[in-house]
Amino acid sequence: MKFFAVLTISASLLFVGCSSEVPDCNDSETKDLVLEITYDELIDRFGPELANITELSLEAVRTTDTNKRTGNHSCAADLRIKQDSHLRKQNSTAPITYTVELANDGDDFYVTVYGL
C-alpha cells in the first residue's frame, strides 16, 4: 500500500508526441504517452527493479473538457497498477488526470499528467 500512496502524490510531468491536431483523451498515442510518463516516474521514484515487476494500464478514460478555441482536452482516467512477483503482489487503482495540448507549431502535442 505504501507504493500506491506515494505514487499517487507525485508531481505532474510533460511529454511530447507528434501530430497535426490534438489527439483525443482515449487516442492510443495519448494513452501510450500517459503510461510512458507514469512508468518513467515510477523508475525515478522507486528504481527499475520495482518498475520491471509493475504492469500499468488505463481504465475508464474520459474527456472532462475540450477547449473549443484550441482543441485542447482535459482528461481523467483510472490508473491500474498491478504487481505480481515473488517479492510483491498488489493490484490497485488510482485516479489521475491529464491534459492534451497542441504546440504552437501545430506539429507536436504535449501530455501533462497529474495525480501520480
C-alpha positions as CSV (number, residue, x, y, z in Angstrom):
1,M,0.0,0.0,0.0
2,K,3.0,2.3,0.6
3,F,3.8,2.2,-3.1
4,F,0.3,3.1,-4.1
5,A,0.1,6.1,-1.7
6,V,3.5,7.5,-2.8
7,L,2.8,7.0,-6.5
8,T,-0.5,9.0,-6.2
9,I,1.1,12.2,-4.9
10,S,3.8,12.7,-7.5
11,A,4.1,16.0,-9.4
12,S,2.9,16.5,-13.0
13,L,5.1,15.6,-15.9
14,L,5.3,16.7,-19.5
15,F,6.0,14.7,-22.7
16,V,5.9,15.4,-26.4
17,G,4.4,13.5,-29.3
18,C,3.9,14.3,-33.0
19,S,0.5,15.2,-34.5
20,S,-1.1,17.8,-36.7
21,E,-4.2,18.1,-34.4
22,V,-4.9,17.4,-30.7
23,P,-5.5,13.7,-30.2
24,D,-8.4,12.6,-28.1
25,C,-8.1,11.5,-24.5
26,N,-8.7,7.9,-25.5
27,D,-6.4,8.0,-28.5
28,S,-3.8,5.2,-28.4
29,E,-0.9,7.6,-28.8
30,T,-2.2,9.8,-25.9
31,K,-2.7,6.8,-23.6
32,D,0.8,5.4,-24.6
33,L,2.4,8.7,-23.6
34,V,0.4,8.8,-20.3
35,L,1.7,5.3,-19.5
36,E,5.2,6.1,-20.5
37,I,5.3,9.2,-18.3
38,T,3.9,7.2,-15.4
39,Y,6.5,4.4,-16.0
40,D,9.3,7.0,-16.1
41,E,8.1,8.5,-12.8
42,L,7.9,5.0,-11.3
43,I,11.6,4.4,-12.2
44,D,12.6,7.8,-10.9
45,R,10.9,7.2,-7.5
46,F,11.4,3.5,-6.9
47,G,14.0,2.3,-9.3
48,P,13.9,-0.1,-12.3
49,E,13.6,-3.2,-10.2
50,L,10.2,-2.3,-8.9
51,A,9.2,-0.8,-12.3
52,N,10.0,-4.0,-14.1
53,I,7.5,-6.0,-12.0
54,T,4.8,-3.4,-12.4
55,E,2.1,-3.5,-15.1
56,L,0.3,-0.2,-15.8
57,S,-2.9,0.3,-17.7
58,L,-5.6,3.0,-18.1
59,E,-9.3,2.3,-17.5
60,A,-12.4,4.4,-17.7
61,V,-10.8,7.1,-19.8
62,R,-13.0,10.1,-20.2
63,T,-12.9,13.6,-21.6
64,T,-13.8,16.1,-18.9
65,D,-13.5,19.3,-21.0
66,T,-12.5,20.4,-24.5
67,N,-11.4,24.0,-25.3
68,K,-13.4,24.8,-28.4
69,R,-10.9,27.5,-29.4
70,T,-7.7,25.5,-29.1
71,G,-9.0,21.9,-29.2
72,N,-7.1,21.1,-26.0
73,H,-8.5,18.3,-23.9
74,S,-8.7,17.8,-20.1
75,C,-9.0,14.1,-19.3
76,A,-9.5,11.7,-16.4
77,A,-8.8,8.0,-16.0
78,D,-8.2,5.3,-13.5
79,L,-4.6,4.1,-13.5
80,R,-4.5,0.3,-12.8
81,I,-1.3,-0.7,-11.0
82,K,-0.6,-4.4,-10.9
83,Q,2.5,-6.0,-9.4
84,D,2.9,-9.8,-9.4
85,S,6.2,-11.3,-8.4
86,H,7.5,-13.4,-5.6
87,L,8.5,-10.2,-3.8
88,R,5.3,-8.2,-4.1
89,K,1.7,-8.8,-5.1
90,Q,-0.5,-5.8,-5.5
91,N,-3.5,-4.7,-7.6
92,S,-4.8,-1.2,-7.1
93,T,-6.3,1.7,-8.9
94,A,-5.6,5.4,-8.7
95,P,-7.5,8.3,-10.2
96,I,-5.4,10.5,-12.5
97,T,-6.0,13.5,-14.7
98,Y,-4.1,14.7,-17.8
99,T,-4.2,17.3,-20.4
100,V,-3.5,17.0,-24.2
101,E,-2.4,20.2,-25.9
102,L,-1.2,21.1,-29.4
103,A,2.1,23.0,-29.6
104,N,2.1,26.4,-31.4
105,D,3.9,24.9,-34.3
106,G,1.0,22.5,-34.9
107,D,3.3,19.5,-35.3
108,D,3.7,18.3,-31.7
109,F,1.4,17.8,-28.8
110,Y,2.0,17.8,-25.1
111,V,0.6,15.5,-22.5
112,T,0.8,16.6,-18.9
113,V,-0.1,14.0,-16.2
114,Y,-1.4,15.0,-12.7
115,G,-2.0,12.8,-9.7
116,L,0.8,10.3,-10.0
